[in-house]
Amino acid sequence: PPTIAPRRPIRPARRTSLWTSAGFGVVVDTLEAGSPHTWRWQAYLRPSVAMEGDAARVTLPNGKGVLLAWEPGPEARTTQIEGFPRTEEKRSCRLDLLQTGRTARFLVLIAPEAGSAAIRWAGEGVVEATLDGCVHRLVVENFGHRRVELGGTSTAAAFVWQPGDGRLVELASGEIAGVRPDTYELSDIEADRDLQLPEF
């Protein structure tokens, strides 16, 4: 059968997320096209959002907070969206990160209850995340299993988390079995899960 090719096809598009037992996660989105684009990374957040440089602090209805931080570079802006989603506030705040070019790579840290957070690339496939003054290093997307040096230790795992104490938590294949329950007891998480229902 014939296929319809988009005018400006996207070549590779990959999302990688890595969540740690310390409670924070890192999301890497990598995009490429044959011609320049304006790339937009979006997140629909609770309506109470305060921008803090290369970060956004989200206050949840129960008073707890989540800090999103991104690698410096993209233009960042927020837009209040009325009527979406169907949570108790009946509105949300959309966070947009914008990059222009043939390729884009968005690096975002999601840190529940963090007071401060920053994230940056610290080498090929190596990410440095700083939360409340504690430096964590992560290896992401090391699918070729090349040796990577992390603070005097080396690894060839596909994904690695090195907490502030220097030990290595390695995930060789990129897949993990079993699910650990949420330890932050965020009371509105059930409402957020409702957003995944087909009738929404």
N, C-alpha and C positions, 0 to 999 in steps of 0.2 A: 504493500500500500504506500501511497505517497506520504511524505512527511512535510510538515511546515516548519521551516527553520526561522527562529526569531531574527529580526533585523540585525541585532547586535548580540549574538549569543554569548552567554556566560560559559566560560570553559570550566576549570575546576571551581567548585564551591564546597568548602569543608567547614564544619563546626566541630570543635573539640571542647569538651568540658571535663574538668578534673576537680573533684571535690575531696576535701581532706577531712580527717577525723577531728581536726581543730575547728571545723564548722564553716570554713570559708571555701569558696569555689572560684575557679578561673575558667573563663570562656574565651576561646580563640576562634575567630571567624576569618577565613582566608578566601578571597575572591579574586577572580581574574577574568578579563574580557579581551576581545580582539581590538577594542577601541576604548578611548577614555570615557569614563562614566563619573557621575556623582553617586557615590555609594552611601547608603543610609543604614545605620545599625539602629534598631528601635527596641525599646522596652516600655511596656505599659505598666506604670507603677501606681501605687496608692496616691491620692491627690496631694498629700502633704510632702512636698519635695523641696529641699533647699540645696542649691548649687554651691559647692565649695571648691573652687578651682577645677581640677581634673577629677572631681568626685561629685556625687549627688547623695544627700542623706534623705532617706525615706522614713517618715514616722508612721507607724502602723496605728490603727485605732486603739490598740491596747497600750499604747505608749512606748512600746519597744521600737527599735529602729534597725534599718539595714543600710549599710554604706556600699554604694557602687563606685568604684574608681576605675579609670581607664588610662591607658598609656597616653601621655601628652602628645598632642598633634591634631586629632580630629576637632572640627568645630562642634561644640556641644550646645544644645538648646532644649528647652522644655516647652510643651504646649498643653494646656488644660483641655481635656476632652470631656464634654458634658454627655451624660446618658450612657456611657460605656465605662466599665462593664456593669453588670447587675449586682454589684456589691452594696453594702449598706450606704456608701457615700454617693452612689449613682453617678460617679464621674471618676476620672483617672488623670494622671499626668503622664504624657508620652515624652520619654527621653529620646532624643535623636543625636547620634554621633555621625558626622559627615566627613567623608574624604573624597578627593577627586583624583582620578588617574586611571590608568589601565588596570592596575591592581589595587587591592586594599587589604589591610590586615587589622582587624579590631581585636584588642586585648583588654578584657574587662574582668575586674575582681568583684566578687559579691561577698560581702562580709557582714553577717548579722551581728548586731550589737557592738561593732567596732567603733572606737572613738576617733581613730585616724587610720587612713589606708592610702597606699600608693602602689602602683605596679609599673614595671618597665621590662623591656627586653634587655637581658644582660649577656647576650651572646646568641649564637645560632641555636635556636630551639630551647634556650634557657631563659626563664622568667624569674624576676625577683619581685616578690610581693612583701611589702612592709606593712604590718598591722600593729598599731599601738606600740611602735618602736621595735618590734620583733621582726627580724628579716627571715623570710622563708624563700627557698629556691626551688624551682620546679623545672623539670625537663618535660617538654611537651612534643608530641608528634615525632619522636625519634624512631620512625618505622624502619629505618635502615640499620638500626642498632649500632651506630657508631659510638665509640667511647667518648664520654663527656666528663670533664673534670668539674667537680663541685666541692669547693673548699677542701682540697687535698685528698678527696676520694673520687674514684672514677666509677662510672656505670655505663652499661650499654642497654639498659631497659628502655622500652618504648615511652614510659611515663614514670617520673620520679618526683617525690616530694621530699625535700630536706628541710625539716623544721629547724628552729633556732638552736636546738641542741646538737645539730650536726649529723644525726643518724640519717640513713636513707630508707625511705619507704618506696619500694619498687613495684611497678606493675608491668610485667614483662610483655603481655600481649595487648594491653589496652582494654581488656574486658575483665569484669569483676563479677563474682557470683555472690548472691545474697544481698539483702537490702537492710541497712541499719535505720531504725526509726529516727524521726526528727527529735533532736534533744533540746531544741530551743522552745518547745511548747508554745509556738506562736498561735494564739487563739483564732486568728482569722485564716489559718491555712486551709481549713475546710471550705471556706467561701472561695478561696483562690482555686481549689481543686474543682469546684463547681463550674469554673470557666471552661473546663475541658469537656463538659457534657455536650452531646450532639445538639440538644435543643437550644443552646446558647446562641 
